[in-house]
Amino acid sequence: MTHGFDTLAIHAGQEPDPRTGAVVPPIYQTSTYAQHGVGEPRLGYEYSRTDNPTRDALQECLAALEGGRHGLVFASGLAAEDTLLRTVCKPGDHVVIPNDAYGGTFRLFARVAERWGLRFDVADLSHVDGARAVTRDNTRIIWVETPTNPLLNIADIAALAQLAHDRGALLVVDNTFASPYLQQPLALGADVVLHSTTKYLGGHSDVVGGALIVQSGDLYQDLKYHQNAMGAVPGPFDAWLTLRGARTLGVRMDRHCDNAERVAEFLTRHPKVRKVLYPGLPDHPGHDVAAKQMRRFGGMVSFQTGDPALAIAACNRARLFILGESLGGVESLIEHPARMTHASVSGSALEVPGDLVRLSVGIETVDDLLADLGDALA
Ligand SMILES: *Cc1c(COP(=O)(O)O)cnc(C)c1O
């Protein structure tokens, strides 16, 4: 029997505890497990870096939400990225990443993986030709974010999957911004979905984590081996908190989208705003592709004021929109990417405009959010 998204969020991987009937999966806060005899673990559990029941519950739930067969969770989004890279690539391999990738992802490639021997090119992945132009014989991964951070560009997942597969590469989609409620890349041909569960999946800004979801059993076995061998796993309480958040993903995302649509519309009409970047706006260059591959357009809105000083002042003046990095929590956040989240890409091909402001629109009463933005821009 197949279930709807919200049913899966609440039930997948979350059978009542067989021993006590506890409706919520317990936090198995243990490092090790008693064995029946030498080499005879009771239910397959031996050591919590390798397997933990609370982590299993989260992994199963996230796999179901992405329509994938296998899920693996990590201590952070970047830990998931690092484990993925070193599982599927070897020194000398080549990877294509978007020219406005998440700053930490760019830093991982440019400062860590490149020293280890990985080669990469950045490309404008909002056009398939941009990706095709830099793909080489030894390209192992085409790495996509859509919508991107912080410019909210849209990439055509199905078209890029085709390109990757024609070249013998894997398509990896960082689905952090959309969340599985709005977009399911595996169904569009992606090989791996990556999440910073720190953001919408956790949803309450109280836990850091990452996830990989795949279809292929072979790739899963390889990743699971490295999850244990590299050891970047989340603790049981972090897994439990993330699962607690994931149960309400659908209702939260609908409110994030409702509020973001109102905020985008408000900013479009504001005299001090030069440009609003939101894929839900009909004049957004990626609107048609987004409408094809997403259920709705998400909770992230960026805008340009034409004046870096005004962008910084608006960030400093906002009150309800809390000045801070990260995104995807119930509370609204505002930030200046050039000086904050994307400071690490300054001077590179990924540098972002100084007059850009990024909003993570929360689920507060929307009129209060509009009033706060009005004051911040006054
Ligand atoms: C935050 C983020 C990451 C990194 O995840 P962490 O949990 O912070 O390690 C990767 N990709 C995107 C799009 C992000 O927003």
PDBQT file of the ligand as one rigid body, heavy atoms in Angstrom, charges set to zero:
ROOT
HETATM    1  C1  LIG A 401      23.448  24.441   5.259  1.00  0.00    +0.000 C 
HETATM    2  C2  LIG A 401      23.627  23.864   3.922  1.00  0.00    +0.000 A 
HETATM    3  C3  LIG A 401      24.577  22.848   3.692  1.00  0.00    +0.000 A 
HETATM    4  C4  LIG A 401      25.539  22.368   4.749  1.00  0.00    +0.000 C 
HETATM    5  O1  LIG A 401      24.887  21.715   5.791  1.00  0.00    +0.000 OA
HETATM    6  P1  LIG A 401      25.382  21.758   7.335  1.00  0.00    +0.000 P 
HETATM    7  O2  LIG A 401      24.315  20.989   8.026  1.00  0.00    +0.000 OA
HETATM    8  O3  LIG A 401      25.474  23.187   7.741  1.00  0.00    +0.000 OA
HETATM    9  O4  LIG A 401      26.716  21.087   7.366  1.00  0.00    +0.000 OA
HETATM   10  C5  LIG A 401      24.654  22.314   2.414  1.00  0.00    +0.000 A 
HETATM   11  N1  LIG A 401      23.839  22.757   1.422  1.00  0.00    +0.000 NA
HETATM   12  C6  LIG A 401      22.934  23.723   1.607  1.00  0.00    +0.000 A 
HETATM   13  C7  LIG A 401      22.065  24.168   0.461  1.00  0.00    +0.000 C 
HETATM   14  C8  LIG A 401      22.795  24.316   2.855  1.00  0.00    +0.000 A 
HETATM   15  O5  LIG A 401      21.902  25.297   3.025  1.00  0.00    +0.000 OA
ENDROOT
TORSDOF 0
